[in-house]
Amino acid sequence: MRISTNSITQQGLEAMLRQQNELAKTQLQVSSGKRIQTPSDDPIGAVKMLDLQRQIGLSQQYQDNADVADSRLSTTDGTLKSAGDIMQRIRELAVQALNDTNSDESRQGIAEEINQLNETLVALANTTDSNGEYLFSGYQSDVQPFDTTTYTYNGDGGQRQLRVSDGYLVAINEPGDDLFITQTVAGPNQAIFQTIQDFTTALSSGIVGTAPNDGDFLANMDYAMDASLDARTRIGTRQNAVEQQREINDSSQFSMTTTLSQIEDLDYAEAITQLNLQSAGLQAAQQVYVKVQGLSLFNFL
């Protein structure tokens, strides 16, 4: 069987090209630091790598959601704390106003101060977050919860939720009708702003010893303050749960990232050794090709 000069040349060229391709692949691995450049490099590893990347991305989204939830809950808690402080001050002024030693002028002055505090309380109930969304409107975050004149509630009772893990959704708001529309001694629920206004109206009118200008108002304030405190307790519980879940997510994400690194990252020592061998092999193939290409029977005549 005769082997033509063209066949020998072609084989040498193909061998040299294979060496060049392998060298180029190793050079790309070294420059990128990644062992797997295409799925064909390691089909099983590539599938695992894609799955881990998906899970890491999802875990990061959970962490981002946890940050949003914690920020929203912190803002809500701070707002409710301020509201509670105002209601406590109103209650203290009411106790002072109900003292029989007060003159009509003194009660009038107290009524004016309470009215100012009530306006601030309404403003707190209509607080927005950093995105301009109302805290206490339920699902209707673009709707102002309370009318500043009639105190009508314009939101709903919905609680928006964010997913901070595969199995945990956290509520990030408290509906305003649960916080500021509370029970009264007289029976029907009423916006605390209206309850306060009824009290100051009676106080300014000099009505003493009859509802709402009596001790019942203090009980009504207690109902509203208790509602605010209960909400802050719920918020604190959620914040703790979010923080715990964030730590779990961090641990899981670290584990997955480590596993991903083991699959896709390059062993530099091994790669450099292989690069040197491939470079030497390519040089040898090139030299052989040059020598073979120059062979001819005429060299021996």
C-alpha positions as CSV (number, residue, x, y, z in Angstrom):
1,M,0.0,0.0,0.0
2,R,1.5,3.3,-1.1
3,I,1.0,6.5,0.9
4,S,1.2,9.6,-1.3
5,T,3.0,12.7,-0.4
6,N,-0.3,14.6,-0.2
7,S,-1.7,12.1,2.3
8,I,1.4,12.5,4.6
9,T,1.2,16.3,4.3
10,Q,-2.6,16.3,5.0
11,Q,-2.1,14.1,8.1
12,G,0.6,16.3,9.4
13,L,-1.5,19.4,8.8
14,E,-4.5,17.9,10.6
15,A,-2.3,16.9,13.6
16,M,-0.9,20.4,13.8
17,L,-4.3,22.0,13.7
18,R,-5.5,19.7,16.4
19,Q,-2.6,20.7,18.5
20,Q,-3.4,24.4,17.8
21,N,-7.0,23.9,18.8
22,E,-6.1,22.2,22.1
23,L,-3.6,24.9,22.9
24,A,-6.0,27.6,22.1
25,K,-8.7,26.0,24.3
26,T,-6.2,25.7,27.2
27,Q,-5.1,29.3,26.7
28,L,-8.8,30.4,26.9
29,Q,-9.3,28.4,30.1
30,V,-6.2,30.0,31.7
31,S,-7.3,33.5,30.6
32,S,-10.9,33.1,31.9
33,G,-10.1,30.9,34.9
34,K,-13.0,28.6,33.9
35,R,-12.5,25.0,33.1
36,I,-15.8,24.6,31.2
37,Q,-16.0,26.9,28.2
38,T,-18.7,25.0,26.2
39,P,-21.1,22.2,27.3
40,S,-19.0,19.7,25.2
41,D,-16.0,20.2,27.6
42,D,-18.0,18.4,30.4
43,P,-21.6,17.7,29.6
44,I,-22.5,16.5,33.1
45,G,-20.6,19.3,34.8
46,A,-22.2,21.8,32.5
47,V,-25.7,20.7,33.4
48,K,-24.8,20.9,37.1
49,M,-23.3,24.3,36.6
50,L,-26.4,25.7,34.9
51,D,-28.6,24.3,37.7
52,L,-26.4,25.8,40.4
53,Q,-26.3,29.2,38.6
54,R,-30.1,29.2,38.5
55,Q,-30.4,28.3,42.2
56,I,-27.8,31.0,43.2
57,G,-29.7,33.6,41.1
58,L,-32.9,32.6,42.8
59,S,-31.3,32.7,46.2
60,Q,-30.0,36.2,45.5
61,Q,-33.5,37.3,44.5
62,Y,-34.7,36.0,47.9
63,Q,-32.0,38.0,49.6
64,D,-33.1,41.1,47.6
65,N,-36.7,40.5,48.7
66,A,-35.6,40.1,52.3
67,D,-33.8,43.5,52.1
68,V,-37.0,45.1,50.7
69,A,-39.2,43.4,53.4
70,D,-36.9,44.4,56.2
71,S,-36.8,48.0,55.0
72,R,-40.6,48.2,54.6
73,L,-41.2,46.6,58.0
74,S,-38.6,48.9,59.7
75,T,-40.3,52.0,58.1
76,T,-43.7,50.7,59.3
77,D,-42.5,50.0,62.8
78,G,-40.9,53.5,63.1
79,T,-44.1,55.1,61.8
80,L,-46.2,53.2,64.3
81,K,-43.8,54.1,67.1
82,S,-44.3,57.8,66.3
83,A,-48.1,57.3,66.1
84,G,-48.0,55.5,69.5
85,D,-46.0,58.4,71.0
86,I,-48.6,60.9,69.7
87,M,-51.5,58.9,71.0
88,Q,-49.8,58.6,74.4
89,R,-49.4,62.4,74.5
90,I,-53.0,62.9,73.5
91,R,-54.1,60.6,76.3
92,E,-52.0,62.6,78.8
93,L,-53.5,65.8,77.7
94,A,-57.0,64.3,77.9
95,V,-56.3,63.3,81.5
96,Q,-55.2,66.8,82.2
97,A,-58.3,68.3,80.5
98,L,-60.7,66.1,82.5
99,N,-59.4,67.6,85.7
100,D,-62.3,69.7,87.2
101,T,-59.8,72.4,88.2
102,N,-59.2,73.4,84.6
103,S,-60.8,76.6,83.4
104,D,-62.6,76.8,80.0
105,E,-59.6,78.7,78.6
106,S,-57.3,75.9,79.7
107,R,-59.5,73.3,78.1
108,Q,-59.6,75.3,74.9
109,G,-55.8,75.4,74.8
110,I,-55.6,71.7,75.4
111,A,-58.2,71.0,72.7
112,E,-56.1,73.1,70.2
113,E,-52.9,71.1,71.0
114,I,-54.7,67.8,70.7
115,N,-56.1,68.9,67.3
116,Q,-52.6,69.7,66.1
117,L,-51.4,66.3,67.3
118,N,-54.4,64.7,65.6
119,E,-53.4,66.2,62.3
120,T,-49.9,64.8,62.7
121,L,-51.4,61.4,63.5
122,V,-53.5,61.5,60.3
123,A,-50.3,62.4,58.3
124,L,-48.5,59.4,59.8
125,A,-51.4,57.1,58.8
126,N,-50.9,58.4,55.3
127,T,-47.1,57.9,55.3
128,T,-45.4,56.7,52.1
129,D,-42.2,54.7,51.8
130,S,-39.1,55.5,49.7
131,N,-40.9,54.4,46.6
132,G,-43.9,56.7,47.2
133,E,-46.2,53.8,48.2
134,Y,-48.6,54.2,51.1
135,L,-47.8,52.0,54.1
136,F,-51.3,51.5,55.3
137,S,-53.5,51.1,52.2
138,G,-53.4,47.3,52.0
139,Y,-53.1,46.2,48.4
140,Q,-53.9,49.7,47.1
141,S,-50.4,51.1,47.7
142,D,-51.1,54.0,45.3
143,V,-54.2,55.2,47.2
144,Q,-54.0,57.5,50.2
145,P,-55.5,55.5,53.1
146,F,-57.4,58.2,55.0
147,D,-59.3,61.2,53.9
148,T,-57.9,64.1,55.9
149,T,-61.3,65.7,56.4
150,T,-63.8,62.8,56.8
151,Y,-61.2,60.2,58.0
152,T,-62.8,57.7,55.6
153,Y,-60.6,54.7,54.9
154,N,-59.9,54.3,51.2
155,G,-57.6,51.3,51.2
156,D,-58.5,47.7,51.7
157,G,-57.6,44.9,54.2
158,G,-55.0,43.2,52.0
159,Q,-51.5,42.3,53.1
160,R,-48.8,42.3,50.5
161,Q,-46.2,39.5,50.7
162,L,-42.7,38.9,49.5
163,R,-41.1,35.5,49.1
164,V,-37.8,35.3,51.0
165,S,-37.3,31.6,50.5
166,D,-38.8,28.6,48.7
167,G,-41.2,28.1,51.7
168,Y,-41.6,31.4,53.3
169,L,-43.7,34.4,52.3
170,V,-43.6,37.4,54.7
171,A,-46.3,40.1,55.0
172,I,-44.7,43.5,54.5
173,N,-47.6,45.8,55.5
174,E,-50.4,46.3,58.0
175,P,-53.7,47.5,56.7
176,G,-54.8,50.9,58.1
177,D,-58.3,49.7,59.0
178,D,-56.8,47.3,61.5
179,L,-54.7,50.0,63.1
180,F,-56.6,53.2,63.1
181,I,-60.2,52.1,63.0
182,T,-60.7,50.7,66.4
183,Q,-63.4,49.7,68.9
184,T,-65.0,52.3,71.2
185,V,-66.6,52.1,74.5
186,A,-69.9,53.0,72.9
187,G,-69.7,49.9,70.7
188,P,-69.2,50.7,67.0
189,N,-65.7,50.9,65.5
190,Q,-64.5,54.3,64.5
191,A,-61.4,56.0,63.1
192,I,-59.3,57.1,66.0
193,F,-59.0,60.5,64.3
194,Q,-62.7,61.0,64.5
195,T,-62.8,59.8,68.1
196,I,-60.1,62.4,69.0
197,Q,-62.0,65.2,67.0
198,D,-65.2,64.4,68.8
199,F,-63.4,64.7,72.1
200,T,-61.8,68.1,71.3
201,T,-65.1,69.4,69.9
202,A,-66.9,68.6,73.2
203,L,-63.9,69.9,75.2
204,S,-64.0,73.2,73.3
205,S,-67.8,73.4,73.8
206,G,-67.4,73.2,77.6
207,I,-69.3,69.9,77.8
208,V,-67.9,68.2,80.9
209,G,-68.9,64.8,82.4
210,T,-70.8,63.5,79.3
211,A,-69.6,61.4,76.4
212,P,-67.4,61.8,74.7
213,N,-65.9,64.3,77.1
214,D,-65.4,61.8,79.9
215,G,-63.3,58.9,80.9
216,D,-64.6,56.8,78.1
217,F,-62.3,58.7,75.8
218,L,-59.3,57.4,77.7
219,A,-60.5,53.8,77.1
220,N,-61.0,54.5,73.4
221,M,-57.4,55.8,73.2
222,D,-56.2,52.6,75.0
223,Y,-57.9,50.5,72.3
224,A,-56.1,52.4,69.5
225,M,-52.7,52.3,71.3
226,D,-53.1,48.5,71.9
227,A,-53.8,48.0,68.2
228,S,-50.6,49.9,67.4
229,L,-48.6,47.9,69.9
230,D,-50.0,44.6,68.7
231,A,-49.0,45.5,65.1
232,R,-45.5,46.4,66.2
233,T,-45.2,43.0,67.9
234,R,-46.2,41.3,64.7
235,I,-43.8,43.4,62.7
236,G,-41.0,42.5,65.1
237,T,-41.7,38.8,64.8
238,R,-41.6,39.1,61.0
239,Q,-38.3,41.0,61.1
240,N,-36.7,38.3,63.3
241,A,-37.9,35.7,60.9
242,V,-36.6,37.6,57.9
243,E,-33.2,38.0,59.5
244,Q,-33.0,34.3,60.3
245,Q,-34.0,33.4,56.7
246,R,-31.4,35.8,55.4
247,E,-28.7,33.9,57.4
248,I,-30.0,30.6,56.0
249,N,-30.0,32.0,52.5
250,D,-26.4,33.2,52.9
251,S,-25.3,29.8,54.1
252,S,-27.0,28.0,51.3
253,Q,-25.7,30.5,48.7
254,F,-22.1,30.1,50.0
255,S,-22.4,26.3,49.8
256,M,-23.8,26.5,46.2
257,T,-21.1,29.0,45.2
258,T,-18.4,26.7,46.6
259,T,-19.8,23.7,44.7
260,L,-20.1,25.8,41.5
261,S,-16.5,26.9,41.9
262,Q,-15.3,23.3,42.2
263,I,-17.1,22.4,39.0
264,E,-16.2,25.3,36.7
265,D,-13.0,26.8,38.1
266,L,-9.7,25.9,36.6
267,D,-6.9,24.1,38.4
268,Y,-4.2,26.5,37.3
269,A,-1.2,24.3,38.2
270,E,-2.6,21.5,36.1
271,A,-3.6,23.9,33.3
272,I,-0.2,25.5,33.1
273,T,1.5,22.1,33.0
274,Q,-0.9,21.1,30.2
275,L,-0.3,24.4,28.4
276,N,3.5,23.8,28.4
277,L,3.1,20.2,27.1
278,Q,0.7,21.3,24.4
279,S,3.0,24.2,23.3
280,A,5.9,21.8,23.1
281,G,3.8,19.3,21.2
282,L,2.7,22.0,18.7
283,Q,6.3,23.0,18.1
284,A,7.2,19.4,17.5
285,A,4.3,18.9,15.1
286,Q,5.2,22.1,13.2
287,Q,8.8,20.9,12.9
288,V,7.7,17.5,11.6
289,Y,5.3,19.1,9.2
290,V,8.1,21.3,7.7
291,K,10.4,18.3,7.4
292,V,7.8,16.0,5.8
293,Q,6.7,18.8,3.4
294,G,10.3,19.0,2.1
295,L,10.7,15.3,1.5
296,S,11.0,14.1,-2.2
297,L,12.7,11.2,-4.1
298,F,14.7,13.8,-5.8
299,N,16.5,14.4,-2.4
300,F,17.9,10.9,-2.7
301,L,18.9,10.9,-6.4
